[in-house]
Amino acid sequence: MATLFSADSTLMRALTRLADVMILNFIFIATALPLFTLGASLTALNFTAMRIASGACNSVSSDYFRSFRRNFRQATLVGLVLVGLTAVLAAWYVVVTNLTFGPLAELLLLAAWYVLAFNLAVMALFAFPYLASFEGQTREVFRNARLLSWKHPFTALAALALIALSITVTVFFPQATGYGLFWFCIGFAGIAVANGHLFSRVFSKYIAASPVEQA
């Protein structure tokens, strides 16, 4: 019994990891609530999640706010650009589905929309983890996030599928997520940590040291 509850036991390590993820989730929700801080919050969330995934995180709050302060301006700009691109795609969809272009033209326009929407989604998935791990100008963040999403399609699809599945279950089976309790307690950080394993493996191929160890 003493061994079971020792600091190095599998149970205690699992409980410690769970506590870290819950703390990270609460901090993320608190800092993201103003909405204009969402870009910085997502960057800090991914930074800390990748450190947790790699076992390099000693303090969730310290790692989180270190990344939040360092990347605030650039992450906010990245977030605003992504919101703007999303708004453009949303307007495109409304126009295509509400105006008469003819069957063939509408099919082609919607096909192009789905391609662009998918590319925007996977680029956005890589943008914030990339910003949390590398330094560079904003245009480099978008370019490299896009290139990485193309070069590592299975990682992009796996990360996107996990998020899509979580949202689908929440919308169609809300009782399975405790009617939002899952997201409040662990959801955002849990998904980020799961995806953090994927992103850490990808980024480690491009730098000598693990990206989540960089300040």
Protein Blocks (a to p, Z undefined) as FASTA:
>chain_A
ZZmmgmkbmklmmmmmmmmmmmmmmmmmmmmmnommmmmmmmmmmmmmmmmmnopafblk
lmmmmmmmmmmmmmmmmmmmmmmmmmmmmmmmmmmmmpcebjklmmmmmmmmmmmmmmmm
mmmmmmmmmmmmpgcdfklmmmmmmmmmmmmmmlmmmmmmmmmmmmmmmmmmmmlnonom
lmmmmmmmmmmmmmmmmmmmmmmmmpmbdfklpZZ
